[in-house]
Amino acid sequence: MLSYGKVWPTMITPFTSDNQVDYKTLEDLIEWYIEHKVDGLFAVCGSSEMFHLSLEERVDIARFTKEKVNGRVPVIASGHVSESIDDQIEELKRMADTGIDALVLISNRLARREESDDVWKKNAEYILKAIPHIPLGIYECPYPYKRLVSPELLGWCVATQRFFLMKDTSCDLELLSAKCKVVSGSNFKIYNANTATLVKSMEFGVAGYMGVMGNFHPDLYASLLSNIRFPDVKFKKLESFLSLASLIETQCYPISAKYYLQLEGLDINLNSRVQRLSDFTPQMKLQVKYLYHLTTEYRKEYGLIYGS
């Protein structure tokens, strides 16, 4: 059974100056994540620019991540980006063969925007038969369109006994509460991608955080969630900071995350296949610098010291 923890970054993909996957930096990034107290890694996802990676690149990144992690934390991955279900099954089989701990299905790949949940179930059943062994998850990826999983559909997924986790991107506390009621008493875990609703959502059963800001300060999320049962003034201050800091997600991400990681000391190129470097303005760069300085202050407050 997959070991669940509370903080899961959605991994970014470093590229070289000639726009190839930079595996040396990826290895350094994996070590940075683990040093900064993550509980698991979501490789090959939206943050990884998976729709702009070849199948070979997606598979190689997942395999490389699993090998370099070497059992220290679980690794999950997605990466089925094709239109046809048969093509997706081939992608998913290749991904499952990398040795990852769970295979995550993208909710918008199983039915078109105008199609019903019945179509989604039919395609899911087809995939379950074709890929019979590995634990599965669900990812409400916003691209190319966001397909939220209803509580009713989630109940169907839980009943298959094949699905064990979901990255929820609804940012909707009422919907999250309904989903948590559906999975209550099962082994299924829901992770919230939204910081502002995170603490409140954990009161009714959300398992933790799985999102973009794990590429900036996952250790602060770990500190927040480890103290969630005993909130105090210090806790509320950190919750407020993380909620406001998460607005950086709108600032030319993932280039903004790569710049932030440069400030953390990683030798990472700013290249992206989904954003133009010219769109990362000096103002955005300055905002990321301010975020880094504030993060450093909060780390001092929580005794999070790294390096020599």
N, C-alpha and C positions, 0 to 999 in steps of 0.2 A: 504494500500500500504506500502511495506517495506520502512523504512526510510534509505536512503543511506548516508554514510559518507565516508571519504577518506582513513582511515587506518584500515585494517582488518588483524590481525595476523592469521596465520594457526596454530591452537592450538596443542601443544604437549600433550602427555599422560604421567603423572607421574606414576611410578610403585613402589611397595613396594620391600623390600629386597627379598621376595619370588615371585616376578614377577607378583603380582596382581595389578589391578588398585588402585592407592592410592587416594581415594576421599578426604581425609583431605587436602593433598597437592594440589589436583586439585581445591578445593575451595579457597585456598590461592593464587593459580596461577590466577584464575579468578579475584580475587580482585586486584592482581598486574597489570593485563592487564588494568582493568578499571581505576585504579589510574594513569596509564601511558598513558592515553588519547586515547585509542582505540575508534573507532566509531562502531565497530561490531566485532563479534567473529565467525570464521569459525571452528566449532568443527567437529570432526570425518572426517579427511582428510588425505592426505599423511603424513603430519607432525605428525599426531596422531597415526601413525603406523596402519592405519585402516585395512590393509590386514593381519595383525597379531593379530587382535582383534576378539573375537567371536561376533556373532550377538547380544547376550545379552549385552556384554560389550559395543558395539557400541551404542546400544539403550540407555543403562543406562547412558553413558557419555553425550549423547545429552540431555536427559531429565534432568540430574543433572545440566548441564551447564545452560540450559534454566531456571530452577528453581532458581539457585543461582544468576543469573544475575538479575532476578526479574524486567525485563522491562527497565533496565538502558541503555542497548544497544541491538540491534537485534542479534539473534543467527541463523546461518545457518549451515547445516550439510549435509554430503554425506553418504558414507558407503555402497553402493551396490557393492559388490566385487565378486559376483558369476559369473559363466560363462553363465548360461542359463538366458534368459530374464524373464521367469516365476519366477525363484528363486530371481532374482533381484527385481521384483515387490513386492514379499513378504518382502524383506529387506526394500524397499522404503516405503511400507505401514507402517511397524513397526516404521521406522524413522519419518514419517510424523505424526504419532500419539503421538510423544513426545511433540508436541506443538511448535516446532521450527518455525521460521519466514519464512524460505524458504528451499526447498529441492534441493540439488545440484546434478545433474547427471554427472557422470564421462564420458568424451567423448570416452575413449577407451573401455568402457564396452558395448557400443551400436553397435559395429561392430568390427570384427577381423581386424587385420592389412591388410590383403589382400582383404577385402571386401569394396564395394563402399559406397558412401554417400547415395545411394538409400536404401541400407540395413539399414544404420543408421537411415534414416527417417522412414522406416517401423517399426523398433523397437521402435523408439521414439513415434510414433503414438500409438502403442500398450500400452506403458507406460502412455501416456497422458489420454487414455480412462480408464485405470485401476486406475489412481490416479487423480481425476478430479478437485480438489479444491486448493491445496496449491501452492503458487508461486514457480517457478522452476528457477534453475541456471544451468550453465555448468562449468565444471572444466577440464581443459586440463592437467590431472594428468600424470606425466612422467612414472609412473609404471602401468602395466608391459610393456607398450610401449606408446610413446607419439603420440596421434592422435590430430593434430591441426584442429581446425574448420575453414573451408574456409569461405571467405566473403559470398559466395553463400549459403552455408549451414546455416550460421548465419542469413542471411536474411530470410530463411525459418523458422527458430526458432522464430524470432521476429514476423513473420506473424501469428504464432499460437496464439499469445497474452497470452501465458502461461509462457514464459521465460522472466526473468527480469534482470539477471546479468550473467557475465562470468568472471572466473579467467583465464586470458590469460598467457600462459607460452612460447609463441613463441620467445620472446626476439628479435623480428623483427619489426623495426619501419615502414617499408613499409607495411607489413601485418597488423600491428595494425592500421595504417592510413586507409587502405581499409576497415577494420572492423568498424572503427568509422564512416565512411561515410555511411555504411549500416544501422547502428542503429540511425543515426542522426534524430532527431525529434520524436523519440520514448521514452518510459520510460526505455529502456534497458540500463544497465550500464556495461562498461567493466573495469575490474581492472587488472593492470599490476603486475605480480609477479617478475619482473626484475628491480632492482634498477638503473642500469646504463642507461636504456632507459626511466625511469619513468618520469622525468620532461619534456623531449622532447615529450613524448607520450601524456602528458596532454595538450599540446598546441593544439592538434587536436582532443581532446575529451575524452581521458581516464579519468575515474572518480576518480582513486586513486590507492593505493597500497594494495595488498593482498598477503602476502608472509611470507617466513621463518624469515626474519629479524624483524618481529613484535614480535618475541620471545626474542629479544635482546634489542632493543631501539625503541619501537613504538612511544614514545613521541618525539623523534628527527624527525621521519617521519611526525608526526603531525605538528611540528614546521616548517619543510621544506615546506609542502604543504599548510600551512596557509599563507605563505609568497610568494607563487608562482607567484602572480600577480605583485609583486614589488621586483624583484630580485636585489640584491646588492652584494658587495664583500663578506659579511658575508654569504649570501645565497649560493653563488657559492662554498664557502669553505665547508659548510655543505653538499651540494650535492656531492662534490668530496669525502668527508670523508665517507658518507654513501655508495657510489658506491664501494669504495675500501674495506670498512668493510664487504660488502656483500659477499666477497670471502670466508669468514669464513663458508659459506654454504657447502663448499666442505670438511670441516674438521670434519669428523666423526659425522655428524648431524644425529639425534637430541641429541646425547650425549653432543656435544659441547654447545648446547643451555641449557641443563640441568646444566652443569657446570657453565655457565655464570649466570644462575638464582641462583645458590648457592652463587655466588659472590654478587648478588643483595640482599641476605639475606634470600632466600627461603630455607626451609628444604626439599629439593628435592633429591631423589635418582638418581644416574646416570644410572640405569638400562635401557636397551632398548631391544626390541624384534627384531630389524632389524640391530643393530650394536653390535659388541663385545666390551666390555669395554676395553679389552686388546689392541684394535686397536686405542684407544684414547691415543696418545703418550704424553710424557712429553712436547715435542715441541709444540704440538697442545694446550695443557693446558696453556702453557706460552703465546701463541698467543691470546687465549681467555682472559687471564689476561690483556694483553696490550689493547685489545679492550675495556674491562671494564674500564680501567683507562682513555682512550681517551673519552669514552662515558661520564664519570663523568665530564671531563673538558668541553665538549660541553654543558652538562646540566647546568653547572654553567654559561656559556656564555649566555644561553637562559633563565636563571632564573627558571630552573626546579629543585626545591628543594623538597625532600620527607622526611617524617618522622619528628622526633623531631630535 
